[in-house]
Amino acid sequence: RDEGPPRELQDVRDNSKDREYWEAMTHIIPQRKLKLWDALGAALVEYHKVLTRRSELFSEATALQRQNT
């Protein structure tokens, strides 16, 4: 059964700077990089759609080739 950290550690830990720490963490990756990653993600979604469509067309072409032989 997990009851968290031992009582002694709970009394000793100073959490007064936690909010400041986590706020600083939100700025570790520059906004420019976040935009780059968002654009890359969107491009990869579109590329996946293209590859999916190509796969469908390839399957259709293969089926047509079988019918014609």
N, C-alpha and C positions, 0 to 999 in steps of 0.2 A: 504494500500500500504506500503510495507516494504522498507524503504530507508536505512536500516542499523542502526548502533548506532547513537545517537544524535551527532551533530557536536562537542559539548564540549568534549565528550568522545574520539572522534577521535583525537583531538588535544592533549589530555593528555596521551594516551596510548603509552608506550615505547615498540616498537617491535624489538629492537636491539638484543634481546637474543632469538627470536623465532626460528631461524634456529638451534641454539645450543640445545634448548629445544627439538625440534622435532627430531633432530639427536639422542639425548640421548634416546628418546622413542623407537627408532629402536633396542636398545640393552637391553630393559627391560626383555625380555624373552631370557634366555641363548640359545645359538645355540644347545646345547645338548637336551634341552626340545623341541625345534622346530623339531629336527630330530625325537624325540620320537613321537611327534604328527603326523608328516608326515608318519611314519611307522604305527602308529595306524590307520590313515586314509586309507592307502593302504590295511591294513588287514581287515578293515571293508568293504571296497569295495569288496574284495574277499569273505568275509563271506556273503555279500548280494547276490553275484552270486550263492553261494552254496545254500542259503535258497530259492532263486528263482527257481533253478533247482529242489530242493526237492519238492517245491510246484507244479511244472509242473508234476513231476513224481507221486505225490500223486493224482493229478487230473486224470492222465492217468490210474492209478491203480483203482481209483474209477469207472471210465468209464468202464474198463474191468470187474470189479466185477458186475456191472449192466448188462453187456452183458451176463455174465455167469450165471445169476440167472433167 
